[in-house]
Structures are given as structure tokens and as C-alpha cells.
Amino acid sequence: MQAKIVAMQEEPKTMLVTGGAGFIGSEFIRYTFLKHPNYQIINLDKLTYAGDLFRLTKIASNPKLNYKFVEGDITDAGFVTQLFNQYDFDYVVNFAAETHVTRSIFNPAPFMHTNIEGVRTLLNAAFHIWKEPAENGKRFLHISTDEVYGSLEKDDYTFFTEEMLPRPRSPYSASKAEADLVAQSYFSAHNIPVLITRSTNNYGPWQHPEKLIPLVVSNALEDKKGKPIPIPIHGDGRDIRDWLYVGDHCAAIDTVLHYGKPGEIYNIGSNNEVETIEIVEKILDVLNKPHSLIKFIPFRENHDMRYAIDASKIKNDLHWEPKVSFDEGMEFTIKWYSGSLSWLQKLKSTSDFRNYYQKLVAGTDAEEAEEIIVSSADINDYAVEAAGL
Ligand SMILES: NC(=O)c1ccc[n+]([C@@H]2O[C@H](COP(=O)([O-])OP(=O)(O)OC[C@H]3O[C@@H](n4cnc5c(N)ncnc54)[C@H](O)[C@@H]3O)[C@@H](O)[C@H]2O)c1
């Protein structure tokens, strides 16, 4: 689903998208080709457990699009430098990151390495290779998150603004906050035209099943030999997130990339504050499944209770606003996951996911962790579904 996009008649540009095999990066590539069909996009992705080129099957097989995938690591300085030398990038949009908060609590090292060292490596290549970047229209957009601001109280009616100091509360958000500071330092010290966006929680198709909405849909619709699969929810599920449809996020990124002011941070949100439990119950109602599937598990340490963004700067200065209502976006998303179960099962059946899930529910009921593991027979349907996409 996408609000109508009008293709632009404009000069071709060459864009490096990092992390383009992930959830938001792949949607951004689709969005960019719809809006800027004559751009060239180089998608650099390490293909970690979260990256899947299947998300871009249609893009990669479309001969009209100037698209290339390059497998590699944003922390590999030699490789990144060679790429910057090979392509004269006009724009860099950095999505590549380790992104799952719970995983960062289990093992923070890859978060610190990719999220901080990765952005430094990319910016350093831009610094050494781009000639007079500001004058030559170069732009480096670093994708950050509202999680750098920390957590708000549930009933204090305040919102995160761009002026607030970062107060990260998880290794994930700490690594993203540090990356933002590194990016800002390349703007002040080296005049690299850096822009930073901080968005709220995204939802929409193609998200990894470790994240809330695809996990709830797939657990609700699957069963293991006739036995229902429980849906693990932290605490009482009363934590609040501000939910943004991924296509609206991509439109905001495109706007900031082309019209934002270098050196600035832009919050992106849609004033859609919803309790986690409300989302889960809504999905179960749509799928006609009982609420008894919900299995409350202990809060992860320092669980943030409320995120809420003040997005008035991007609305007032750049005239962006979200187009997809929460009801409309959720209806489409639930339908999409219901029709893409074999893709979700493919990701859920990996040993990586099994290990993660067992840690997630550890201390509650080890047997329930097993319930989620699909049989390999289910994966055979995947190829059939792939052919139709
Ligand atoms: N998902 C959200 O709700 C949300 C909200 C706000 C901000 N963000 C930010 O948006 C960006 C994208 O998030 P997402 O949800 O699409 O993440 P994702 O986990 O789905 O995708 C991340 C991608 O980065 C790639 N990657 C990881 N390490 C890499 C490395 N060292 N080199 C090259 N590629 C690497 C992975 O293979 C994957 O394709 C992240 O920077 C995240 O912090 C996400």
C-alpha cells in the first residue's frame, strides 16, 4: 500500500542505500524508484539474519530500473572506499544497522560495532572522496530513531523534540545516539552535508517476524499439530508506541533527503500512540482468534513505557505529513502477513531465530519456545509464493 506517488522529471542521481535488504531500506528503494525512476541505486547490505533479498525480487528483475546489489559490510573501510571511488554517489542513505532492542540486551557488541563504527566508516569515505560536497549537492542522510530520546512517562503528555538531549536506555538506542553524534561531528568538523531523521516505530509489510506485528499474525495463524502457538508479550502490554506506516516513513526520508537543511535533525511521527496490547488484541480480533493466545512474559530490563514524537518541524518546514491512517495501514498489513506466512516461516525456521526466541521466553516456559518452530515441510510453500510476487 502506498499513497499515490507522482514520478518526477529530473536529473538522474546516483544513490547509495545501505541496509536496503532490510524492512525499511527495501521499502525506501521501492519508493525511490516510483518517485525518481531515473535514479541509480546501489544497495549495500551485509545480509545479516535481518537482511533478505527476497524483499526486492521485483526490483532486481525489472530491466527498466538502474539497480545493483552489492554484498558487503559498512564497517569494512577498504570496501566502502572502493565503492565510493567506483560510483560518484550524489546521495547516501544509511539504514544499515543492528536494530532489535531485545537482541541488544542479550549481546550488545554487534550493535556498537555496526551502528557506530559503520556510520563513521561511511562518513570517513565521504570526507576523503567527495570533493566540495556542499557545493556539489551531495547529501548524507543517516537514519536514526526516536529511541535515542529514552522513555516518557505514560501520562505526562510530553513529546520528544529535536532539541532534547539523547537519554538512551538500551544498548541499541545508545549505539544509535552515539552514531548521531558521530554524524553531527562530520557536519561540524568537515562540512559533510549530514541530515538525521528520528522516526517512531514503523509497521507494514516485509518486517522480520522477531518484531511485534508479523510475530503476532504468524503465531496466531499457525498451529503446531493442532496446538495453538502462544504470543509472548512483555509485561502487561500497556507500554505505548507511536506507530508510523513504513511507506509514510519513506516519503518523509525522501523529503528530508531532497529538501532538509544539512546539520539538522528531523523527527518523524504520526501521533498514533497505541498500547501494545491494543495492537495485539486488534490483530487477534481481525483474525478471529482468542485473546487467550496472549502469554505475558517478564518485562525486559528497563523496558521503555512510552515513545511519542513531536513531528511539527518536518511538517512546518518541509510540508511532510503522514497519509496512511492507522486503521487503513493495519488492515492492509494484517492481510499482507496473512498471505505471506511461508515467508515468515522461512525466517522463523532458522537456527538464529530459534536461539533468539528461546532466550526471549527463557525463564517462562521452555516448551513454549519450541511451539513456534515450524516444520521444514512448511517452507516448501515458500517457492510457490515467491513465484507470485
Ligand atoms: N523498524 C523501525 O521501527 C525503526 C524505527 C526507527 C528507526 N529505525 C532505523 O531504521 C533503519 C532500518 O531499520 P529496519 O527496521 O529496516 O532494520 P532491519 O533490521 O530490517 O534491516 C537492517 C539491514 O541492515 C543490514 N545490515 C546490518 N548490519 C550491516 C552491516 N554491518 N553492513 C551492511 N548491512 C548491514 C541487514 O542485513 C539488514 O538488511 C535502522 O537504522 C533502524 O535503527 C527503524
The ligand as an ORCA input file, in Angstrom:
! r2SCAN-3c Opt
* xyz 0 1
  N      11.927     -0.577     12.318
  C      11.608      0.527     12.970
  O      10.524      0.643     13.516
  C      12.591      1.681     13.022
  C      12.165      2.881     13.615
  C      13.047      3.961     13.625
  C      14.299      3.843     13.060
  N      14.698      2.661     12.509
  C      16.039      2.603     11.902
  O      15.847      2.350     10.513
  C      16.932      1.578      9.995
  C      16.390      0.349      9.301
  O      15.590     -0.402     10.217
  P      14.891     -1.778      9.767
  O      13.768     -1.996     10.692
  O      14.673     -1.771      8.307
  O      16.054     -2.809     10.110
  P      16.274     -4.299      9.628
  O      16.882     -4.989     10.784
  O      15.062     -4.862      8.996
  O      17.367     -4.140      8.466
  C      18.715     -3.810      8.712
  C      19.501     -4.145      7.455
  O      20.871     -3.751      7.674
  C      21.716     -4.784      7.196
  N      22.990     -4.726      7.943
  C      23.188     -4.990      9.257
  N      24.491     -4.829      9.561
  C      25.115     -4.429      8.421
  C      26.454     -4.086      8.100
  N      27.416     -4.123      9.028
  N      26.750     -3.712      6.832
  C      25.785     -3.683      5.865
  N      24.489     -4.015      6.122
  C      24.163     -4.373      7.388
  C      20.947     -6.072      7.470
  O      21.405     -7.153      6.669
  C      19.518     -5.638      7.126
  O      19.240     -5.841      5.754
  C      17.826      1.271     11.190
  O      18.906      2.165     11.184
  C      16.932      1.487     12.397
  O      17.685      1.888     13.520
  C      13.870      1.579     12.478
*
